Amino acid sequence: MERTDEHTKELHLGMADEVSRFTEAWRIFRKNRPALWGMIIFIIFFIVAVVGLVLTYGNDPVLDPAKVRLSEKLLQPFSPVNTEMIRLEDKPFLNMYLLGTDDLGRDIFARMMQGAWVSLTVGFVAVGISVLIGIVLGGLAGYYGAVRITLMDVLGLIAVSVSLIFLASGQGDLSVRAFLIAGVCMIFSFAYYVFVRGRRNHKMLGFLFVDTFTVDTLIMRFVDVMLCFPSFFLILTIVAVLPASIYNIMIVIGMTSWMGTARFVRAEFLSLREQDFVSAARVMGISDASIIFRHMIPNAVAPVLVSATIGIAGAILTEAALSFLGFGVPPPHATWGNILSNGQRFLYDAPWLIYIPGLSILVVVLSFNLFGEGLRDALNPKLRKR
């Protein structure tokens, strides 16, 4: 009897372990020491960025990254403040320059704290935009991949895309014309679906409504075209045209880095749409939107999460590179990239202006990559069954 009870307990524990996917994933993840350290550094970076937001923003911040003290320029880290030359309200935090000062006497510690929040914001917002676009396009390609579209549909998509591009670039007259073109295409499409649908041999407009290629072909060929462009040079070109703004940086990075997410989501949807629970949902009359958002996306989120984690590191590195070249977040915001750019002139006189932001970028990007690799291994079903 006792043996039977023990066997029942073991069976229940085995079932519980199998059902608890989070527990099993955490068990695999914590065995990966580099990934665990990456997660710890990520948490520390997040806390530092939030603290930086609290301390460096506002009308009277505790740490003022824009305060100029010309008498205190190019001081080494842990240098005490010169109380005779600095007014009481201009003194740094703890009356000490923890990371030194730059050529204008600005506190590097305050600028690094503000730069941490800027990097975190750019990383998360840019990745959020790219994940949203990737899920939408990848989901459409994976779920409606076999549906064929007409030439009129293609023209409507092109017109809408062109109008959005002109609208984003600020060309008002051109955007109005593009919207008019899009409106005409939509009217023709609506007229077709109401009056002409099914009449493939229509004398005048029939050629516009002939099936061309599938949704999957259209989206994935567009992904291939986007992958042909070097991402950084594409971002650099767009940023050089648009006005300097932190919002433009986030949008541009997000809209040029969604291709990997789209391919991951498409692959997962191609596998999931043949599963029994999707077939059962269709038989029950559940709408496609409900099937996609309630049943398929939660099951396809694992590779997206991994891609997003690694994408944050890429976005932070891209923003730092743009700021280093002078195309990034404009002043008065301090970023690790422009701190590095300003310090390159003083490589021998003040090397801390290079080493501090450079090592910070290295450690944060490496931690995100290690964290993402650990998530990939932990969320891999094949590794979970071992």
N, C-alpha and C positions, 0 to 999 in steps of 0.2 A: 504493500500500500504506500509506504514511504517512497519507494523507488518510483512508483507511478506519479506521485505528487512532484517529485524532483524533475521527472521528465516533462510533466505539464508546465512547471515553472520555466524550464529551459526553453520549451517550445514557445511560451508566451514572450519570453525575453528575446528570442530570435525573431519572432514576428514584430515585436516592438522596434528592434534595431532595424529591421528591414523597412518598416513603415516610416520611421523617423529619418528622413533624408538629411535634415539639417545636422542631426547628431552624427551621422555617418560621415557627412562632408567635413564637419569640424574635426572629427577624429583623424581623417586623412590630412587635413590642412595643418593641424598643429604638429604633425610629424615632420613637416617641411620647415626646417629652421629658418632658411633665408626668407621664405614667404611670411613666416611669423614675425620676423624682425621688420620686414617691409610693412606689415600691417601696423606694428607698433609705431614706426616712424610716420606712417600715414596719419595715425591718430594724433601724434604729437604735432605734426604739421597743421592739422585741422584746428587743434586747440590754439596754437600760436597764431594762426591766421585770424581766428575769431577774436582773440585778445588784441591783436594788432588793429582790428576794426574798431574795437572799443577805445583803445588808447590813442589812436592817431587821427581820428575823424572828429569833426565838431568845430565849434567856434573857438573853444579854448581847450585843445587836446592836451593830455598828459605828456605825450611824446609828439613833438612838432617836427615832422620830417622836412618841412620847407623853411625852417628858421635858419637864416644866414648869420654866421658869426665869423667874419673875416679874420679876426684876431686869433681864432682857434682852428685855422685850416691845417689839414694834413697832420692831425695828431694821431698818435698810435693808439691801438686798443688799450682800454683801462687807464687812459690818461685823465687825471683830475682836472676839473674846471678851474680856470684862472678867475678867481673871485674879484680881482681888481679891475679886470677888463670887461667882464660880463655883468649885465644887469641881473637883478634877482629874478625877473620874469623870463629871462632868456636862458636860465640855467637848465641843463639837461636833467633827465631823470637820475636820481641818486647822486647828483653833482659829479657825475663821472661819464666819460664817453666810453661805453662798454666795448664798442667795436670801432672806435676811432672816429675821425671826421674826414670829409672830402675837401676838395680844393676851395669850396665856398664856406667851409666851417659847419656844414650840416651834419647832424648826428646820423652816422651810418646805422646804428641800432634802430633808430626810429624809422629810417627809410627801409630797412630790411623788414621790419614788422608790417609796414604798410604794403610793401611789395609782396609779402606772403599772402595777404588778403586779395590783392589784385590777381596774383597767379592762381589762387584757389578759385576765385570767381570766374576768371577766363576759362580755366580748365573745366569746371562743372557746367557752366552755361554752354560752352562750345560743344562739349560732349553730349549735353542734353539735346541740343539742336540736331547734332549728327545722328544720335540714337533715334530720335523721333522720325527723321527723314528715312533712316535705314529701315526702321520697323514698318513704316507705311509702304515704301517701295518694295522691300523684300517680302512683306506679307502679300502684297498684290501679285508679285511675280510667282510666289509659291502657291497661292490659293487659286488665283484666276489665271494661272499660266497658260492653260490650254484655250482660253477664250480668244477668239479672233476679233480684231478691230478693223474699222473701215478707214479709208483715206480721209473722210471728213473728221473722224475722231483725231487722227494725227494732226490735221490742220488746226483743229481747235486747241490741242495741247501746245502746239508750237506758238500759236497766237497768244495764249495765256502766258506762256513762259517768257515770250519777248516783252509782253506788257509789264510783267513783274520785274524783269531786268531793267527796263527803262524807268520804271517807278522807283526802284532802289537807287538808280544812278542819279536821280533828281532831274531828269530831262522831262519836264512837265508836258510840253507839246507832243513829244514823241510818245509818251506814255498814254496820252489821250487818244492818239491815232491807233496805237496798239490795242487799247481797250475797245475801240470801235471795230477793229478787225476781229477781235475775239468775240464781240457781241454779234457781228454778222455771222461768224462761223457757228455760234451757239444757236442763232435763229434758224439757220439752215439745218443744223442737227435736229432741233426740236421739230421743225416742219417735216423732216424726213421720218422721224420716229412716230409722228402723228398721222401723216398722210401717205407717205411713200414706202414705208417699211414693208418688205416682202415683195415689192415690185423691182426686182433686180434688173429688169430690162427697160427701166425708165429711159425715155428717149433723150432727155437733156441732162439729168442729174444722176443717172444710174451709175456712171463711172466713179462718182464720189463715194458710193456706198457699197462698193465691192470689197469683200473681205481681203485684207492684205496679209498681215502676220499676227502672231500671237502676242498677248500682253507680256509674257515671259521674254520673248525675243526683243521686244521694244525696250523693256526696262534693263535687261542684262546687257544689251548692246550699248545702251547709254552709260551703264556702269563701266563697261570696257573702255569707252571713249574717255570718261573721266579719269580712269586709271592710267591712261596713256600720258596725261599731263603730269610733269613733276609737281607734286603738291606744293612744295615750298615756293617755287617760282610762280606758280599760279596765284597763290595767296599774296606774294609780294607784288605781283602786277595789279591785282584787284585793290590791295590796300593803298598802292601808290595813286590810284585813280580816285578812290573815295576819300572823303574828309577824314582827318585824324580823329578817332574817337575810340574809346574802350568798347563801346557797343558794336561798332563796325568790325573791330578785331574779333570779338566773340562770334558774331554772325558769319564772318568770312571763314574763320577756322572751322566752324560747325558745318557750313554748307560745302566745304571741300574735303571733308573727312568721313562721310557717311557710307562710302562704298563697301568697306569691309563689313560693317554691320548689316547692310542690305544682303550681302552674299551669305552671311551666317543665317539670317532670318529666313531667306529663301530656301536654303538647304534644310533647315528644321521644318519648315512648312511643307516641303515636298514629302518629307517622311511622315509628318503628323497627319496630313490630309487623307492618308490611306489607312489610318488606324481605325479600330472598331468604334471607339467612342465618338469620333467625328461622323462616321457612317450612321451610328445610332442617333446622333443629334439631328442629322439631316432627315432621317426617317420620321422623327418626332415633330418635324416642321419648324425647328428652331432657325431663326434667321441667320444669314451668313455673318452679319456683324457680331451677333452674340457668340457664334461659334469661334470667330477669330479672336475677339477680345476676352471672352470668358473662359475659353477652353484651350485654344492653340497658343496664344501669346504667353500665358503663364508657364506652359510646358517648353517654350522655346526661349525662355529668358536667360538660361544659364550661359550660353555662348555670348549673348548680348552683354551680360554683366561683366564677363571677362574682357570683352572688347572695349567696353566703356572704361574699365579700370585702367587698361593700358592706354586708351585714348586720352585720358586725363593727363598722363605723363607726356604724351606727344603734344597736346595742346599747350601745356606749360612750357615745354621746350621750344615750340614754335613761337609763342609770345615772347619768350626771352630773346630768341634770335631776331625777331622783328624789332624789338626795342633796342637791341644792340646795334642794328643797322640804321636806327632812327625812324623806322616806320611803325613802331608799336604804339603803346598807350602814351598819349601826349602828356606833358606837364599840366597841372601840378602833381599828378599821380607819380609816385615812385615805384619802379618795378626793378626786379633783380637784373633784368636785361639792360636797362639804362644806367643802373649803378655800375654794372660791368663795363658798359660803353664809356662812361665818364672816367672810369679809373684806368683805362688802358693808356692814357697819356702819362700816368704817374706809376708805371710798372716798377721802376727802380726806386723812386722816392717814397712811394706809399703802396707797397705790394698788397697790403690788406684790402685795398679797394678792388683788387682782382680776385684774390683767394677767397674772400668771404662769400660774395655772391656766386662765384663759380662753383665752390664746393657745395653750397646750399642747393644750387640747381642739380648738381651731380647726385647728391644724396637723395633728394626728393624724387627725381625722375627714376633713379635706380630702385627706390623703395616701391614706387607704384608699379614698375615692371615686375619686380619680384612678387608683389602682392597679387598682381594679375595672373602670373604664371601659377602661383599656388592655388588660386581660385579655379583656374582651368583644370588642374589635376584633381582638385577636390570634387568638382562638379562633373567630372567625366564619369559616365555610368560604367564604363569598362573598369576603371580603377576602383569604383565603389564596390564592385562584386568580388574583388580579389580578397 
